[in-house]
Amino acid sequence: MTKARLLALALSLAITSPALADTYAAISNTAMSITGDIEFDDFGITFENGEQITFDELLGNSFMVGGERVNGSVYSIAEPKDPVLLNGNRLCGAPVTYVASWGDADTTTVAVFSTDDVPKSDAEMCASYSYE
């Protein structure tokens, strides 16, 4: 194979390779008993048992938590659902329509919502899960 063909092959593989998700270890009781460890990226969340939710679009880069604005992400869900996760537990108890995430250097919190409108704060969540 010529150098040009090898270079073209390498570039095509680099361009089409998927973005790797960040892996988070469950640390809150709810996360350990419901979601387990997760993989999270700009496209969705994969739970420990292999179930997934897929994001539709990023709607915001900040969020109100405990009355204070924090840096974070708010995503709409492509197909709202409430997957069965660990031990037969469900993520929210109703189809999840939005997900928000925020955190610091040590902990990431993921909140799920079953609201019709884009959530503005953590007060509207149906559940939250903490990871490191």
N, C-alpha and C positions, 0 to 999 in steps of 0.2 A: 504494500500500500504506500502511496506517495505521501510526502509530508503534508501536502495541501489537503489530501483526503483525510488524513489523521486529524489535522487541525479542524477541518469542517465537522468531523464526527465528534470531536471533543466539545466544540462549541455548541453543537445541536443538543448534546446530552446536558450541558450546563444550562442551556436556555430552558429545556423542558423538565429539568429536575424539580420536584415539588419542594416548597418551603417546608422546613422541618418545624414541627410543633414544639413548644416548650412543655416539659413534663413537670407537673406539680404534685407534691406529696400531700395527701390529706392530713390536716392537723386538728380541725375542729371535730367535735363529736358527730355533728351532722354529716360532714364530709366523709369521715371514716366509716359511718354506718350506711350512708346512702350512695354517694358517688364513688368512693374510693379515690385512688390517685387518678389524675386526669392529664390529658394532653390538650393544650389550648393554643390556637393560632388565630390568624385573621379570618379564617374560613369556618371555624366551628370548634366544638369541644368533643373529644372522645373520652368516654368514661371507662373505668376500670374493667367493666364487663363487656366492652366493645360497642355499646350503644353510642350513638352520636346525635348531636343536634348541629345543624348547619346554619351559619349566619347568612342573612340576606344582604345587609349593608351596615356600615358603621355610621351611626347617627349623631354621635357626639364624642368629645374628648375630655369632658369634665362631668361631674355628677355631685349632687348634694348628699352628704353622709353626716348624720347627726347634726344637721343644720349648717354644716360647713362645706364649701365647694372644694372638691379634691380632683386631682388629675385622674382620669380613668377613661374607660371606653364604654359606650352604650351601643349594642347591636340589636337589630331586628332579626327575627328568626325566619328562615326561608319557608319552613313548613311547621307551624306551631304543633307541638306534641309534648306529652308528658311521659317520657320513656320509663320502663320498668328497669330499675338499677339493682344494686346489691340487696340481697335478702328480700326481694320482691317490693322494695320501697320505690316510690315515685319521686321524681325531681321536685314537683311543685304541688301536686294534687289537682291541677288543671293544666290544660295545654300552655306551654311556655311560649310567650310571644316576644319577649325581650330578655336580654342578658346584659348586665353591667359588671364591670370588673375594675378594681382599684387596689392599690396597695403601697407598700414601702419596700425597703431593701430586704426585709425578712418575711413578710406575709402578703399574700394576695387574697383578696376576697372576691368571690363571684356571687352575685345576687341574681335570682331569676324572678320573672314577673309574668303574670297572666292578664295584664291590662290591655284594654283596647288602644289606649293612647300611649305615646312614648313616655316612660316614667321619668320623673324629674328628680326623685330622691329615693333613698333607701326605705322611706316610710311606706312605699307602695309594694315592696317585694313580698313574695309568698315564701321565700326561703333564701338563706345565704349559707355559703360554704367557704371555709378558710383553708389555705394551702401554703406550703413553703417550697 
